[in-house]
Amino acid sequence: MAPPDKIVPCLSLTNIEVAPSERRRGHARTTLAALTQYAKDSRQLLMVENVVSEHMHALIGELKGQPLPGNRAGARGCNYWIGPPSARAGWHPQELAV
């Protein structure tokens, strides 16, 4: 286990699947915005894993999401982190073990 000064509190969202009839109705945007705000308020990072949809890549970009080390923004299966500077204070994304 990592020492307490090397732990970054985070929320993780993975394997998002939306029924075709529910797509493009604003649910993803609303949900990501709410989770990002919660992460900000609680000084955590939001991890969004295994993103495959072009629409979701774009939404994460709008929220200033960054690909984790070893990932490329926009690539199928990319993993991102989103969070306020206060949550990132003292760590560097390359320190994460993914």
C-alpha positions as semicolon CSV with decimal commas, in nm:
position;residue;x (nm);y (nm);z (nm)
1;M;0,000;0,000;0,000
2;A;0,121;0,350;-0,080
3;P;0,212;0,585;0,203
4;P;-0,063;0,838;0,287
5;D;0,127;1,126;0,128
6;K;0,125;0,937;-0,207
7;I;-0,245;0,852;-0,213
8;V;-0,473;1,049;-0,445
9;P;-0,842;1,019;-0,352
10;C;-1,054;0,954;-0,659
11;L;-1,388;0,845;-0,794
12;S;-1,387;0,598;-1,081
13;L;-1,639;0,568;-1,361
14;T;-1,590;0,278;-1,601
15;N;-1,755;0,082;-1,879
16;I;-2,028;0,334;-1,949
17;E;-2,302;0,190;-2,165
18;V;-2,610;0,377;-2,281
19;A;-2,908;0,228;-2,464
20;P;-2,932;0,362;-2,821
21;S;-3,276;0,511;-2,748
22;E;-3,128;0,718;-2,462
23;R;-2,828;0,860;-2,648
24;R;-2,788;1,230;-2,730
25;R;-3,034;1,340;-2,462
26;G;-2,782;1,517;-2,240
27;H;-2,760;1,250;-1,971
28;A;-2,385;1,194;-2,010
29;R;-2,311;1,567;-2,003
30;T;-2,527;1,621;-1,694
31;T;-2,383;1,318;-1,514
32;L;-2,019;1,401;-1,592
33;A;-2,072;1,763;-1,489
34;A;-2,229;1,653;-1,158
35;L;-1,954;1,399;-1,086
36;T;-1,685;1,653;-1,175
37;Q;-1,842;1,906;-0,937
38;Y;-1,865;1,645;-0,662
39;A;-1,499;1,553;-0,716
40;K;-1,405;1,921;-0,700
41;D;-1,606;1,980;-0,381
42;S;-1,452;1,675;-0,213
43;R;-1,098;1,741;-0,344
44;Q;-1,089;1,420;-0,542
45;L;-1,005;1,327;-0,898
46;L;-1,261;1,173;-1,130
47;M;-1,124;0,880;-1,329
48;V;-1,319;0,793;-1,644
49;E;-1,201;0,462;-1,776
50;N;-1,231;0,276;-2,106
51;V;-1,386;0,557;-2,311
52;V;-1,481;0,441;-2,660
53;S;-1,745;0,690;-2,779
54;E;-1,630;0,993;-2,980
55;H;-1,905;1,190;-2,806
56;M;-1,772;1,094;-2,461
57;H;-1,415;1,182;-2,562
58;A;-1,543;1,528;-2,663
59;L;-1,735;1,573;-2,336
60;I;-1,430;1,482;-2,132
61;G;-1,226;1,730;-2,334
62;E;-1,478;2,004;-2,256
63;L;-1,433;1,924;-1,886
64;K;-1,054;1,954;-1,926
65;G;-1,000;1,582;-1,880
66;Q;-0,647;1,455;-1,939
67;P;-0,546;1,109;-2,060
68;L;-0,363;0,897;-1,806
69;P;0,002;0,821;-1,883
70;G;0,025;0,564;-2,159
71;N;-0,312;0,669;-2,305
72;R;-0,386;0,892;-2,602
73;A;-0,682;1,131;-2,595
74;G;-0,947;1,020;-2,841
75;A;-0,817;0,665;-2,869
76;R;-1,063;0,379;-2,822
77;G;-1,036;0,259;-2,461
78;C;-0,860;0,573;-2,336
79;N;-0,855;0,635;-1,959
80;Y;-0,887;0,995;-1,839
81;W;-0,866;1,191;-1,517
82;I;-1,061;1,507;-1,443
83;G;-1,010;1,718;-1,138
84;P;-0,942;2,059;-0,993
85;P;-0,586;2,181;-0,939
86;S;-0,642;2,158;-0,562
87;A;-0,696;1,782;-0,592
88;R;-0,379;1,745;-0,798
89;A;-0,158;1,943;-0,560
90;G;0,155;1,749;-0,479
91;W;0,128;1,467;-0,732
92;H;0,213;1,414;-1,091
93;P;0,001;1,195;-1,321
94;Q;0,306;0,991;-1,422
95;E;0,320;0,868;-1,061
96;L;-0,006;0,680;-1,099
97;A;0,009;0,304;-1,136
98;V;-0,241;0,205;-1,402
